[in-house]
């Protein structure tokens, strides 16, 4: 259903946007604020004010405060997956190395954001009784990228490796170079794969 700001004259300060553009705008504001504080602490009034819309219009797109928070967390998870994805045309170990470098760099550079995303929220695929679901969902997405890069790999190995790389990155001090850590993680993936092939 189109939003009412698409059918009436826009009041001063409000930019006229299509429903999809307005939803993206609201999520974008939520994502910027999510960097500063946990999603559950986001003020819907702040988001509406920055967008130049009423709080009621925000609820037209997100029927509850929880729905808005979940949408912001889901968008943040998608952003992480886009950030760590290997370049098109890169495959095999080179793709895994790229993925590892980007994943580690993301966690080191935005440590608090990553912790809030995967451990501090109820995630996009979660219900409120499972606060770890965002971590599981994000790890599954990254493991899927590993399986695409290395089609013969055991998916269980890919999942275990992502958890290992994540935990290692979370313990690194700020400013750590991702390349050295990525080389270690790629070697660890090879070792895990070799162990999985043993009878």
Backbone as JSON, one array per atom type, in Angstrom:
{
  "sequence": "XXXXXXXXXXXXXXXXXXXXXXXXXXXXXXXXXXXXXXXXXXXXXXXXXXXXXXXXXXXXXXXXXXXXXXXXXXXXXXXXXXXXXXXXXXXXXXXXXXXXXXXXXXXXXXXXXXXXXXXXXXXXXXXXXXXXXXXXXXXXXXXXXXXXXXXXXXXXXXXXXXXXXXXXXXXXXXXXXXXXXXXXXXXXXXXXXXXXXXX",
  "N": [[0.84, -1.18, 0.0], [0.67, 2.18, -0.91], [2.43, 4.89, 0.67], [1.07, 7.63, 2.57], [2.48, 9.95, 2.15], [3.06, 9.96, -0.46], [0.86, 10.78, -1.82], [-0.07, 13.21, -1.1], [0.55, 16.75, -0.78], [3.85, 17.53, 0.11], [4.79, 18.41, 3.39], [6.7, 21.28, 4.63], [10.19, 20.58, 4.74], [9.9, 17.83, 4.47], [10.88, 15.3, 2.32], [9.67, 14.15, -0.72], [9.17, 10.81, -1.32], [9.2, 7.57, -2.91], [7.4, 4.64, -1.7], [9.27, 2.46, -1.42], [11.71, 3.85, -1.49], [11.4, 5.44, 0.78], [11.28, 3.53, 2.81], [13.85, 2.43, 2.58], [15.3, 4.72, 3.24], [14.59, 5.12, 5.95], [15.59, 2.75, 7.08], [18.3, 3.15, 6.5], [18.92, 5.35, 8.13], [18.47, 4.16, 10.6], [20.52, 2.23, 10.51], [22.83, 3.87, 10.55], [22.6, 4.95, 13.08], [22.71, 2.66, 14.55], [25.37, 2.02, 14.59], [26.26, 3.6, 16.59], [24.89, 2.84, 18.88], [23.15, 0.09, 20.57], [20.62, -1.63, 18.66], [18.15, -1.92, 19.96], [18.09, 0.3, 21.54], [17.59, 2.37, 19.89], [15.96, 5.37, 19.14], [12.78, 5.83, 17.98], [11.54, 8.23, 17.54], [13.73, 9.92, 17.06], [14.66, 8.82, 14.66], [12.44, 9.23, 12.97], [12.3, 12.04, 13.03], [14.78, 12.75, 11.87], [14.35, 11.74, 9.34], [12.38, 13.42, 8.53], [9.7, 12.86, 8.8], [6.54, 11.86, 10.26], [6.16, 10.11, 13.4], [4.06, 8.34, 13.23], [3.99, 7.79, 10.48], [6.35, 6.34, 10.22], [5.58, 4.05, 11.55], [3.85, 3.1, 9.67], [5.46, 1.79, 7.87], [6.92, 0.05, 9.46], [5.4, -1.9, 11.62], [5.69, -2.19, 14.4], [7.87, -1.23, 17.14], [9.73, -3.23, 17.64], [9.7, -4.53, 15.16], [10.92, -2.64, 13.52], [13.47, -2.54, 14.71], [14.33, -5.2, 14.25], [14.39, -5.18, 11.46], [16.44, -3.34, 11.0], [18.63, -4.7, 12.15], [18.67, -6.95, 10.48], [19.29, -5.7, 8.04], [21.82, -4.75, 8.68], [23.2, -7.17, 8.97], [23.05, -8.12, 6.32], [24.61, -6.18, 5.14], [27.15, -6.73, 6.23], [27.61, -9.24, 5.05], [27.73, -8.48, 2.33], [30.03, -6.92, 2.44], [32.09, -8.72, 3.07], [32.1, -10.52, 1.0], [33.79, -12.29, -1.59], [35.51, -10.97, -4.53], [33.83, -10.83, -7.73], [34.4, -13.56, -9.94], [36.65, -14.47, -8.65], [37.89, -17.38, -7.21], [38.16, -20.51, -5.36], [41.01, -21.01, -3.21], [41.98, -18.41, -3.28], [39.66, -16.86, -3.2], [38.7, -17.56, -0.69], [40.75, -16.51, 0.87], [40.44, -13.76, 0.35], [37.87, -13.41, 1.42], [38.38, -14.09, 4.12], [40.25, -12.07, 4.84], [38.63, -9.79, 4.57], [36.54, -10.32, 6.32], [37.87, -10.53, 8.8], [39.01, -7.95, 8.91], [36.68, -6.41, 8.99], [35.61, -7.13, 11.5], [37.7, -6.37, 13.25], [37.92, -3.62, 12.72], [35.35, -2.68, 13.29], [34.59, -3.54, 15.87], [32.89, -3.26, 18.22], [30.44, -2.73, 16.99], [30.1, -5.13, 15.57], [29.94, -7.01, 17.66], [27.61, -6.07, 18.91], [25.82, -6.53, 16.85], [25.83, -9.38, 16.43], [25.6, -10.53, 18.95], [24.19, -8.89, 20.65], [21.53, -8.42, 20.04], [18.15, -9.33, 19.08], [17.95, -11.2, 16.3], [17.52, -11.07, 12.64], [16.47, -13.52, 11.87], [15.6, -14.46, 14.17], [13.69, -15.47, 17.08], [12.49, -13.91, 20.06], [13.32, -15.57, 22.05], [15.68, -16.64, 21.33], [18.45, -15.27, 21.35], [20.91, -15.69, 20.13], [20.55, -16.16, 17.46], [21.12, -14.36, 15.39], [23.91, -14.43, 15.18], [24.2, -17.1, 14.38], [22.83, -17.05, 11.92], [24.34, -15.19, 10.43], [26.87, -16.42, 10.42], [26.18, -18.71, 8.99], [25.62, -17.59, 6.48], [28.17, -16.67, 5.75], [29.6, -19.07, 5.78], [28.33, -20.29, 3.65], [29.33, -18.76, 1.55], [31.97, -19.62, 1.64], [31.62, -22.31, 0.91], [30.76, -21.95, -1.71], [33.05, -20.95, -2.85], [34.78, -23.08, -2.52], [33.77, -25.74, -3.74], [33.89, -28.51, -3.07], [34.09, -28.72, -0.33], [33.32, -29.84, 2.98], [30.3, -28.84, 4.34], [30.0, -28.66, 7.12], [32.58, -28.3, 8.01], [33.11, -25.81, 6.9], [31.33, -24.21, 8.38], [32.35, -24.57, 10.99], [34.85, -23.43, 10.64], [34.24, -20.73, 10.11], [33.24, -19.92, 12.61], [35.59, -20.23, 14.09], [37.33, -18.37, 12.82], [35.93, -16.01, 13.31], [35.96, -15.9, 16.16], [38.71, -15.72, 16.6], [39.27, -13.26, 15.35], [37.77, -11.52, 16.95], [39.3, -11.37, 19.2], [41.52, -9.92, 18.54], [43.71, -7.06, 18.75], [42.86, -3.55, 18.19], [43.74, -2.2, 15.0], [45.2, -4.34, 14.05], [46.73, -6.03, 11.35], [44.9, -7.44, 8.75], [45.78, -9.22, 6.81], [47.87, -11.02, 7.61], [46.57, -12.47, 9.61], [44.52, -13.54, 8.08], [45.94, -15.29, 6.41], [46.73, -17.19, 8.28], [44.18, -18.15, 8.99], [43.26, -19.24, 6.59], [45.07, -21.34, 6.32], [44.28, -22.77, 8.56], [41.75, -23.57, 7.75], [42.43, -25.36, 5.72], [43.66, -27.32, 7.3], [41.52, -28.18, 8.9], [39.85, -29.22, 6.92], [41.42, -31.35, 6.0], [41.44, -32.96, 8.29], [38.75, -33.64, 8.39], [38.53, -35.32, 6.24], [39.74, -37.62, 7.03], [39.45, -41.13, 7.77]],
  "CA": [[0.0, 0.0, 0.0], [1.52, 3.35, -0.96], [2.36, 5.73, 1.85], [0.29, 8.83, 2.33], [3.28, 11.08, 1.69], [3.17, 9.89, -1.92], [-0.39, 11.23, -2.44], [-0.41, 14.56, -0.67], [1.65, 17.69, -0.86], [4.8, 17.31, 1.2], [4.99, 19.56, 4.26], [8.08, 21.77, 4.58], [11.18, 19.72, 5.38], [9.74, 16.42, 4.11], [11.2, 15.0, 0.93], [8.71, 13.19, -1.26], [9.85, 9.59, -1.76], [8.34, 6.41, -3.13], [7.4, 3.78, -0.51], [10.53, 1.72, -1.31], [12.76, 4.8, -1.13], [11.19, 5.87, 2.17], [11.67, 2.42, 3.69], [15.32, 2.37, 2.55], [15.8, 5.87, 3.98], [14.4, 4.86, 7.38], [16.57, 1.73, 7.47], [19.62, 3.76, 6.44], [19.07, 6.15, 9.35], [18.61, 3.19, 11.68], [21.86, 1.63, 10.43], [23.82, 4.85, 11.01], [22.46, 5.08, 14.53], [23.08, 1.36, 15.13], [26.81, 2.04, 14.8], [26.51, 4.34, 17.83], [24.23, 2.24, 20.05], [22.41, -1.12, 20.21], [19.39, -1.37, 17.93], [17.0, -1.79, 20.87], [18.14, 1.63, 22.14], [17.29, 3.39, 18.88], [14.74, 6.14, 19.36], [12.0, 5.97, 16.75], [11.31, 9.66, 17.35], [14.93, 10.45, 16.41], [14.68, 8.34, 13.28], [11.38, 9.94, 12.23], [12.69, 13.45, 12.9], [15.85, 12.87, 10.88], [13.77, 11.48, 8.0], [11.41, 14.47, 8.2], [8.36, 12.26, 8.74], [5.94, 11.67, 11.57], [6.32, 8.79, 14.0], [2.99, 7.51, 12.68], [4.37, 7.3, 9.16], [7.34, 5.3, 10.43], [4.85, 2.82, 11.89], [3.23, 2.59, 8.44], [6.43, 0.89, 7.24], [7.34, -0.94, 10.46], [4.22, -1.81, 12.49], [6.05, -2.12, 15.82], [9.25, -0.85, 17.4], [10.53, -4.45, 17.46], [9.82, -4.8, 13.72], [11.94, -1.73, 13.0], [14.77, -3.0, 15.2], [14.69, -6.43, 13.53], [14.73, -4.82, 10.08], [17.76, -2.71, 11.04], [19.62, -5.76, 12.38], [18.75, -7.75, 9.25], [20.02, -4.9, 7.04], [23.23, -4.73, 9.1], [23.75, -8.48, 8.62], [23.24, -8.16, 4.86], [25.74, -5.3, 4.83], [28.37, -7.47, 6.55], [27.81, -10.26, 4.01], [28.19, -7.81, 1.11], [31.38, -6.43, 2.68], [33.09, -9.8, 3.11], [31.99, -11.35, -0.21], [34.93, -12.18, -2.52], [35.24, -10.3, -5.8], [33.34, -11.73, -8.79], [35.44, -14.2, -10.75], [37.7, -15.03, -7.79], [37.39, -18.65, -6.69], [39.13, -21.35, -4.68], [41.7, -20.49, -2.03], [42.09, -16.95, -3.4], [38.38, -16.31, -2.74], [38.65, -17.75, 0.77], [41.69, -15.55, 1.46], [39.76, -12.46, 0.29], [36.78, -13.44, 2.4], [38.97, -14.07, 5.46], [40.79, -10.73, 5.08], [37.54, -8.82, 4.73], [35.8, -10.67, 7.54], [38.7, -10.14, 9.95], [39.11, -6.49, 8.91], [35.38, -5.89, 9.43], [35.47, -7.33, 12.94], [38.69, -5.56, 13.97], [37.61, -2.2, 12.52], [34.06, -2.32, 13.89], [34.48, -4.56, 16.9], [31.69, -3.08, 19.05], [29.28, -2.89, 16.11], [29.93, -6.55, 15.28], [29.45, -7.65, 18.88], [26.2, -5.7, 19.1], [25.03, -7.17, 15.8], [25.66, -10.83, 16.54], [25.32, -11.02, 20.3], [23.43, -7.97, 21.48], [20.19, -8.15, 19.51], [17.4, -10.45, 18.52], [18.31, -10.98, 14.92], [16.52, -11.12, 11.59], [15.83, -14.82, 11.78], [15.45, -14.92, 15.55], [12.59, -15.04, 17.92], [13.08, -13.28, 21.23], [13.85, -16.6, 22.94], [16.95, -17.13, 20.8], [19.26, -14.1, 21.0], [22.09, -16.05, 19.35], [20.19, -16.52, 16.09], [21.8, -13.5, 14.42], [25.24, -15.0, 14.98], [24.04, -18.34, 13.6], [22.42, -16.68, 10.57], [25.47, -14.55, 9.76], [27.89, -17.46, 10.19], [25.69, -19.57, 7.9], [25.82, -16.87, 5.23], [29.6, -16.65, 5.42], [29.95, -20.45, 5.45], [27.83, -20.53, 2.29], [30.31, -18.16, 0.63], [33.13, -20.53, 1.62], [31.22, -23.49, 0.13], [30.73, -21.57, -3.13], [34.44, -20.8, -3.29], [35.4, -24.41, -2.5], [32.58, -26.6, -3.85], [34.02, -29.85, -2.48], [34.31, -28.69, 1.11], [32.23, -30.29, 3.85], [29.66, -27.64, 4.94], [30.24, -28.61, 8.58], [33.92, -27.73, 8.16], [32.98, -24.38, 6.61], [30.67, -23.57, 9.54], [33.3, -24.58, 12.11], [35.91, -22.48, 10.32], [33.74, -19.36, 10.29], [33.21, -19.66, 14.05], [36.98, -20.09, 14.51], [37.85, -17.1, 12.31], [35.24, -14.94, 14.04], [36.47, -15.84, 17.52], [40.09, -15.22, 16.54], [39.23, -11.83, 15.02], [37.23, -10.77, 18.08], [40.34, -11.24, 20.22], [42.65, -9.14, 18.03], [43.69, -5.65, 19.14], [42.61, -2.61, 17.09], [44.89, -1.92, 14.14], [45.83, -5.56, 13.56], [46.65, -6.22, 9.9], [44.07, -8.61, 8.46], [46.42, -10.15, 5.87], [48.58, -12.09, 8.33], [45.56, -13.3, 10.26], [43.8, -14.27, 7.03], [46.8, -16.4, 5.98], [46.6, -18.21, 9.32], [42.84, -18.74, 8.93], [43.19, -20.1, 5.39], [45.8, -22.57, 6.67], [43.43, -23.5, 9.51], [40.68, -24.21, 6.98], [43.04, -26.53, 5.09], [43.86, -28.36, 8.32], [40.2, -28.7, 9.25], [39.38, -30.03, 5.79], [42.2, -32.6, 6.01], [40.95, -33.79, 9.4], [37.42, -34.14, 8.05], [38.66, -36.39, 5.23], [40.3, -38.85, 7.61], [38.42, -42.12, 8.07]],
  "C": [[0.88, 1.24, 0.0], [1.37, 4.18, 0.29], [1.64, 7.01, 1.52], [1.14, 9.98, 1.85], [3.54, 11.02, 0.19], [1.94, 10.47, -2.61], [-0.74, 12.66, -2.08], [0.8, 15.45, -0.83], [2.56, 17.5, 0.34], [4.9, 18.57, 2.05], [6.44, 20.03, 4.17], [9.01, 20.83, 5.32], [11.04, 18.25, 5.01], [10.01, 16.24, 2.63], [10.23, 13.93, 0.45], [9.46, 12.0, -1.85], [8.82, 8.51, -2.05], [8.35, 5.56, -1.86], [8.71, 3.01, -0.33], [11.67, 2.65, -0.9], [12.63, 5.23, 0.32], [11.63, 4.77, 3.13], [13.19, 2.31, 3.75], [15.92, 3.53, 3.35], [15.72, 5.62, 5.49], [15.4, 3.81, 7.88], [17.99, 2.29, 7.47], [19.91, 4.6, 7.68], [19.27, 5.22, 10.54], [19.99, 2.55, 11.7], [22.93, 2.59, 10.92], [23.79, 4.97, 12.52], [22.88, 3.79, 15.24], [24.58, 1.28, 15.37], [27.12, 2.68, 16.16], [25.93, 3.66, 19.06], [23.5, 0.97, 19.62], [21.07, -0.78, 19.55], [18.19, -1.17, 18.86], [16.98, -0.44, 21.57], [17.84, 2.73, 21.15], [15.97, 4.07, 19.21], [14.02, 6.31, 18.04], [11.69, 7.43, 16.48], [12.5, 10.32, 16.66], [14.97, 10.08, 14.94], [13.66, 9.1, 12.44], [11.76, 11.4, 12.01], [13.76, 13.63, 11.85], [15.33, 12.64, 9.47], [12.8, 12.57, 7.57], [10.01, 13.94, 8.05], [7.81, 12.16, 10.16], [6.25, 10.26, 12.09], [5.27, 7.83, 13.46], [3.33, 6.96, 11.31], [5.43, 6.21, 9.26], [6.64, 3.98, 10.73], [4.05, 2.28, 10.7], [4.14, 1.56, 7.77], [6.86, -0.24, 8.17], [6.29, -0.91, 11.57], [4.51, -1.75, 13.99], [7.5, -1.67, 15.94], [10.16, -2.06, 17.18], [10.74, -4.76, 15.98], [10.88, -3.9, 13.09], [13.33, -2.19, 13.44], [15.23, -4.24, 14.45], [15.09, -6.13, 12.09], [16.11, -4.16, 10.01], [18.85, -3.76, 11.23], [19.78, -6.63, 11.14], [19.54, -7.01, 8.17], [21.51, -4.84, 7.39], [23.9, -6.06, 8.76], [24.0, -8.61, 7.13], [24.44, -7.31, 4.45], [27.07, -6.01, 5.12], [28.65, -8.5, 5.47], [28.27, -9.64, 2.7], [29.65, -7.37, 1.25], [32.42, -7.53, 2.57], [33.1, -10.65, 1.84], [33.23, -11.19, -1.1], [34.52, -11.49, -3.82], [34.68, -11.29, -6.82], [34.51, -12.29, -9.6], [36.59, -14.77, -9.94], [37.14, -16.29, -7.15], [38.51, -19.37, -5.94], [39.75, -20.67, -3.48], [41.83, -18.97, -2.08], [40.81, -16.27, -2.9], [38.27, -16.42, -1.23], [39.58, -16.76, 1.45], [41.06, -14.15, 1.46], [38.68, -12.37, 1.36], [37.34, -13.33, 3.82], [39.53, -12.68, 5.78], [39.68, -9.73, 5.36], [36.74, -9.06, 6.0], [36.58, -10.22, 8.78], [38.79, -8.62, 10.05], [37.81, -5.85, 9.41], [35.25, -5.98, 10.94], [36.44, -6.45, 13.72], [38.32, -4.08, 13.9], [36.34, -1.77, 13.25], [33.68, -3.34, 14.95], [33.17, -4.44, 17.68], [30.41, -3.25, 18.23], [29.02, -4.37, 15.86], [29.4, -7.29, 16.49], [27.98, -7.33, 19.11], [25.32, -6.41, 18.08], [24.78, -8.63, 16.11], [25.3, -11.33, 17.93], [24.39, -10.12, 21.1], [22.02, -7.73, 21.04], [19.44, -9.46, 19.31], [17.45, -10.25, 17.02], [17.19, -11.21, 13.93], [15.8, -12.44, 11.5], [15.49, -15.35, 13.17], [14.03, -14.7, 16.06], [13.25, -14.54, 19.21], [13.65, -14.3, 22.21], [15.21, -17.12, 22.48], [17.84, -15.97, 20.38], [20.52, -14.42, 20.22], [21.8, -16.31, 17.89], [20.85, -15.63, 15.06], [23.18, -14.03, 14.13], [25.16, -16.23, 14.1], [23.73, -18.01, 12.15], [23.59, -16.08, 9.79], [26.56, -15.57, 9.46], [27.47, -18.38, 9.05], [25.89, -18.91, 6.55], [27.26, -16.86, 4.79], [30.08, -18.06, 5.05], [29.49, -20.81, 4.05], [28.78, -19.94, 1.25], [31.56, -19.03, 0.52], [32.82, -21.76, 0.75], [31.14, -23.18, -1.36], [32.15, -21.45, -3.69], [35.13, -22.15, -3.42], [34.29, -25.46, -2.56], [32.69, -27.97, -3.19], [34.11, -29.87, -0.97], [33.08, -29.18, 1.87], [31.61, -29.05, 4.5], [29.88, -27.53, 6.44], [31.61, -28.01, 8.87], [33.85, -26.22, 7.93], [32.36, -23.64, 7.79], [31.63, -23.49, 10.73], [34.4, -23.54, 11.88], [35.46, -21.04, 10.52], [33.71, -19.0, 11.77], [34.63, -19.44, 14.58], [37.53, -18.73, 14.09], [37.22, -15.92, 13.05], [35.82, -14.79, 15.44], [37.9, -15.29, 17.55], [40.1, -13.72, 16.28], [38.73, -11.0, 16.19], [38.27, -10.55, 19.17], [41.53, -10.38, 19.78], [42.56, -7.69, 18.49], [43.39, -4.76, 17.94], [43.89, -2.36, 16.3], [45.62, -3.14, 13.63], [45.65, -5.66, 12.05], [45.9, -7.52, 9.6], [44.79, -9.64, 7.6], [47.09, -11.32, 6.57], [47.59, -13.04, 8.98], [44.79, -14.12, 9.24], [44.62, -15.46, 6.55], [46.72, -17.54, 6.99], [45.26, -18.92, 9.2], [42.66, -19.63, 7.71], [43.92, -21.41, 5.65], [44.97, -23.42, 7.62], [42.29, -24.21, 8.77], [41.21, -25.45, 6.27], [43.22, -27.67, 6.08], [42.54, -28.98, 8.74], [39.67, -29.63, 8.17], [40.1, -31.38, 5.76], [41.73, -33.54, 7.12], [39.6, -34.41, 9.06], [37.48, -35.29, 7.06], [39.22, -37.68, 5.81], [39.19, -39.82, 7.97], [38.17, -42.23, 9.58]]
}
